[in-house]
Amino acid sequence: MATFRKRNAKWQAIVRHKSIGTLAKTFPSKLLAQQWSREQELRLANGSFGKLLPDGVDLKELLIKYRDTVTPQKRGQAAEHRRINRLLSDPISTTQISQLSSQLLANFRDRRLKDGVRASQYDLVIIRHCIKVAIGEWGLLLENNPAERIKLPPSPKPRERRLKQFEFDRLKAASKRTTNQNVWPVVVFAIETGMRRGEILSLKWESICFDNQIASLAHTKNGSSRNVPLSSKALCVLSEQRERGTVLPFPINDNAFRLAWDRLRARAGITDLRFHDLRHEAISRFFEKGLSIAEVAAISGHKDPRMLFRYTHLDAIQIAKKLR
């Protein structure tokens, strides 16, 4: 049974039970205190105490918990953290779970597509998995996951963006006006190796063998380790960094580099080039140099050749030269 006491013009409800001990909460009126205590007693009676009730939690609360507990365990945690933060500012996040229907999520999907957000399928994937985890591990009392029945929008078309020579020259010229000396070496190293931004920034000196011209990656996006062969230009970049006495080959964190990259592009007057496009450029160059699919896959880390071809956009002019 619950007990009540008045303290400083407010009412405190106290619920005691052998399975939960003592639970107390303060309210501005006795009526609200009594209502809350009845809810707790009812949940104790029907075995739902400690569970998340669909009408007592909204999507935002679940997303925040997912962001803080599940996302940090993922390799792409930085990108997912940013995506969830954007989701939290969307009106969909204020919806009570009891009101979150497939129709409402479909409307959210269509609205995002209408606004030009082609990657909205990732938002739905996050929402779907968040609710799945909440049901399976957080005690959310929900029979069906409304996001399971939603048709995901098609994936964005693969980018065919390659780095042009004049763009490389403009980026190089702009890099001379940057205060951070690590930005341009990262750009050149990415073009030479095809490594992802996170892989480059997490490199350690002990992972690099100058004699064998190899950079060893213990942790990659697909969970497998791999050895990346280094070109002479990539080795030159590393040698220059080592001469500077840096603690790491590229001592700059992910967020600082993203901001520096944006400033570098702006100085160079280039608006539609993403850093990940340099990986496309590198892989395409590997094929143009005559490397086989297996060799390129060993460098890039792709396990599925079909995914590898999404990153490959060969220069027709270079192919024409070979045909001659």
Disulfide bonds with the S-S distance in Angstrom:
none
